[in-house]
Amino acid sequence: MASQPAEFSIANVFSNTFGVIVRNAALFLGLSLVIVGLPQLGMGLFVSPGVADPATVFLSPALMLSSVAGYFVFLFLSIILQASLIVASANDLAGKPVNFGECVSRAIAKLLPLIGLGIVVAIGISIGLVMLIIPGVILYLMWMVAVPALMVENLSVAEALSRSAALTKGSRLKLLGLIIVFFIFSMIIAIPIGVISMISASLSVVSSALLSTVSAAVGAAGIAAIYLELRGTKEGASSEELASVFA
């Protein structure tokens, strides 16, 4: 009699997410700082002088355009970070060496497909969010592991989206729970940023960049952990098998 597939474990995802970050803190936080934190700091220093009052963003077409552009830039940078850290996560969990150069070079090698994937995901989720929010959330849950699928399984953009939808099927409520927990985590660590912003706008920009660095590292590591957990529970794929792709 065929054995039943293992259950998707939220506990395993948390354990692998924070475990891999602790074991490779310099690499994960360093990559996150370079790919996400520093660009956000630069954008914050450029934009913040004109947006002391957030309402001015909606009154100025230039500021609104820069905010929208900033959103897409941040999304693309986050995807590059995810692509880099899936390499690190797969190697770490398989007990293989993890190094900065390999993570970045593997992501750069897939740069064009990753950009294409980012465009499709950004447009799809944005349209979904405009349509009463729920469709956007559903699309995000379906496409959550598209980046790791593209990186590990060498898929096209369309294949990666389809593969992600197949892997997440049956586990999306648990994934939604993980998103809520991550959102609460982000809100808690954002509280000091709000206090700092009342003291100094410049310090607020720096603090926000540091917050984004930590949040992006945790988020990217979490996506990698979710992908590895889904592959393991649905298909019995081991960390060693997944890491062998990058050998």
C-alpha positions in Angstrom: 0.0 0.0 0.0 1.4 3.4 -1.0 2.4 5.6 1.9 0.5 8.9 2.4 2.5 12.1 1.6 3.8 13.8 4.7 2.0 16.9 6.1 3.4 20.3 5.4 4.9 21.4 8.7 4.9 25.1 9.8 7.3 24.1 12.6 9.8 22.8 10.1 9.6 26.0 8.1 10.3 28.2 11.1 13.1 25.9 12.2 14.8 25.9 8.8 14.2 29.6 8.2 15.9 30.8 11.4 18.3 27.9 11.6 19.8 28.7 8.2 20.0 32.4 9.0 21.8 31.8 12.3 24.3 29.4 10.7 25.0 31.9 7.9 24.1 35.2 9.5 26.9 37.2 7.7 25.9 35.9 4.3 22.1 36.2 4.7 22.2 39.6 6.3 25.0 40.8 4.1 23.2 39.8 0.9 20.0 41.4 2.1 21.9 44.6 3.0 23.5 44.8 -0.4 20.5 43.8 -2.5 17.7 45.4 -0.5 18.8 47.5 2.4 21.3 49.9 0.7 19.1 50.5 -2.4 16.2 51.3 0.0 18.4 53.6 2.0 19.4 55.4 -1.2 15.8 55.8 -2.3 14.8 56.9 1.2 17.4 59.6 1.3 16.3 60.8 -2.2 12.6 60.7 -1.7 12.1 61.5 2.0 12.9 65.3 1.9 9.7 65.8 -0.2 7.5 63.5 1.8 7.5 64.7 5.3 3.7 64.6 5.0 2.8 61.2 3.4 -0.3 62.8 2.0 1.8 64.8 -0.4 2.6 61.6 -2.3 -1.0 61.5 -3.6 -0.9 65.3 -4.4 2.3 65.1 -6.5 2.4 63.1 -9.7 6.2 63.0 -9.5 6.2 61.6 -6.0 3.5 59.2 -6.8 5.4 57.9 -9.8 8.6 57.6 -7.7 6.7 55.6 -5.1 5.3 53.2 -7.6 8.7 52.8 -9.2 10.2 52.2 -5.8 7.6 49.4 -5.2 8.6 47.7 -8.4 12.3 48.1 -7.8 11.9 46.7 -4.3 9.9 43.7 -5.7 12.6 42.9 -8.3 15.4 43.2 -5.7 13.5 40.9 -3.3 13.2 38.4 -6.1 17.0 38.5 -6.8 17.5 38.1 -3.1 15.2 35.1 -3.0 17.0 33.6 -6.0 20.4 34.0 -4.2 19.2 32.6 -0.9 17.5 29.5 -2.3 21.0 28.5 -3.4 22.4 29.2 0.1 19.5 27.4 1.9 19.6 24.2 -0.3 23.4 23.9 0.2 23.2 24.6 3.9 20.5 22.1 4.6 22.4 19.5 2.6 25.6 20.2 4.6 27.4 21.7 1.7 29.6 24.9 1.8 27.7 28.2 1.4 29.5 31.1 -0.2 28.5 34.6 -1.2 29.9 34.4 -4.8 28.1 31.3 -5.8 24.7 32.6 -4.5 25.0 35.8 -6.4 26.4 34.3 -9.6 23.6 31.7 -9.7 21.0 34.4 -9.4 22.7 36.6 -12.1 22.8 33.7 -14.5 19.0 33.6 -14.3 18.6 37.4 -14.3 16.4 37.7 -17.4 13.9 35.0 -16.5 13.8 36.4 -12.9 13.0 39.9 -14.3 10.3 38.4 -16.5 8.9 36.5 -13.5 9.0 39.7 -11.4 7.0 41.6 -14.1 4.3 38.9 -14.3 4.0 38.5 -10.6 3.9 42.3 -10.0 1.2 42.9 -12.6 -0.9 39.9 -11.6 -0.8 40.6 -7.9 -1.3 44.3 -8.3 -4.4 43.8 -10.4 -5.6 41.2 -8.0 -5.2 43.6 -5.0 -7.2 46.3 -6.9 -10.0 43.7 -7.4 -11.1 43.6 -3.7 -7.7 42.4 -2.4 -8.6 38.7 -2.1 -7.7 37.7 -5.7 -4.2 39.3 -5.1 -3.7 37.3 -1.9 -4.7 34.1 -3.7 -2.3 34.8 -6.5 0.5 35.5 -4.1 -0.2 32.2 -2.3 -0.2 30.3 -5.6 3.0 31.9 -6.9 4.9 32.1 -3.5 7.6 29.6 -4.5 7.9 30.4 -8.2 11.4 31.9 -7.8 12.8 28.8 -6.0 11.1 26.6 -8.6 12.7 28.6 -11.4 16.1 28.5 -9.8 16.2 24.8 -8.7 14.2 23.2 -11.5 15.5 25.3 -14.4 12.0 26.2 -15.5 10.6 29.0 -17.8 8.6 31.8 -16.3 5.3 30.1 -17.2 6.5 26.7 -16.0 7.7 28.2 -12.7 4.3 29.8 -12.0 2.5 26.6 -12.8 4.9 24.6 -10.7 4.4 26.9 -7.8 0.7 26.6 -8.0 0.9 22.8 -8.0 3.3 22.7 -5.0 1.3 25.1 -2.9 -2.1 23.4 -3.6 -3.5 22.0 -0.4 -1.2 24.0 1.8 -2.3 27.6 1.1 -4.2 28.1 4.3 -1.1 27.2 6.3 0.9 29.5 4.0 -1.6 32.3 4.7 -1.0 31.7 8.4 2.7 32.0 7.9 2.2 35.3 6.1 0.1 36.6 8.9 2.8 35.6 11.5 5.5 37.3 9.3 3.4 40.4 9.1 2.9 40.5 12.8 6.7 40.0 13.3 7.4 42.9 10.9 4.9 45.2 12.7 6.5 44.4 16.1 10.0 45.2 14.9 8.7 48.3 13.1 7.5 49.9 16.3 10.9 51.3 17.2 11.1 52.7 13.7 7.9 54.7 14.3 9.4 56.1 17.5 12.6 57.0 15.8 10.8 58.8 13.0 9.2 61.1 15.5 12.7 62.1 16.7 14.6 62.4 13.4 13.6 61.9 9.7 17.2 61.0 8.7 17.4 58.4 11.5 14.1 57.0 10.4 15.4 56.4 6.8 18.4 54.6 8.1 16.3 52.5 10.6 13.8 51.6 7.9 16.6 50.4 5.7 17.9 48.2 8.5 14.4 46.9 9.2 14.1 46.1 5.5 17.4 44.3 5.5 16.3 42.0 8.4 12.7 41.5 7.0 14.0 40.7 3.5 16.5 38.2 4.8 13.8 36.4 6.9 11.3 36.6 4.1 13.7 35.2 1.5 14.9 32.5 3.8 11.3 31.7 4.6 10.3 31.3 0.9 13.3 29.0 0.4 12.3 27.0 3.5 8.7 26.7 2.3 9.8 25.5 -1.1 12.1 22.9 0.4 9.4 21.8 2.8 6.8 21.5 0.0 9.2 19.5 -2.2 10.0 17.2 0.8 6.5 16.6 1.9 4.8 16.3 -1.5 7.6 14.5 -3.4 10.0 13.2 -0.8 12.9 15.3 -2.3 15.8 15.5 0.1 18.0 18.5 0.7 20.9 16.7 -0.9 19.0 16.1 -4.1 17.9 19.8 -4.3 21.4 21.0 -3.6 22.9 18.7 -6.3 21.4 21.1 -8.9 24.0 23.7 -7.9 26.9 21.3 -7.8 
